[in-house]
Amino acid sequence: MQSMTLEQLRATASAGGVVGVTLKGEGGGFFLEIATRSGQDAILSKARSVEPRRFGNPTSALVVLRGIGIAVAQLDVTHWNPEQKDMSQSRQNRAQAMREAHEAAAYTKWLAAEIQKSIDDPRPSIPHDEVMAEMDADISALPAAKRKRA
């Protein structure tokens, strides 16, 4: 059986080359098997490989099909076993991604508030060279032992 990327499936479907699609359950996932007018069946593969594209949820596969314009598909769950679906890895990754996104959003909000506070500060601005000269003087005034740690 040949493999077909999403772009190839889209082109084949728009040219009228798709005769039928079967959403096949295998283990804990789902795969799309495409029947073409040429008689050569294909399986939907990942974008840059021949490895089959696996859907953990049949709804995701149906959304892809509908986006391409394929409205009718068959379902084969003969070899599907929902107990084999590995939920732990995808949920852990998603939870970590959400935590990082929330942390980034909170930091961005905090930073924007700090910048706005600085812009709104009525005190006159101090030139960079003046600030650096003051910092150099402060560092020079420290005892030698403290300067090495800093």
Beta strands, then each sheet from edge to edge (+ up, - down):
strand 1: 2-4
strand 2: 18-27
strand 3: 29-36
strand 4: 42-44
strand 5: 74-80
sheet 1: 1+ 4+ 3- 2+ 5+
end
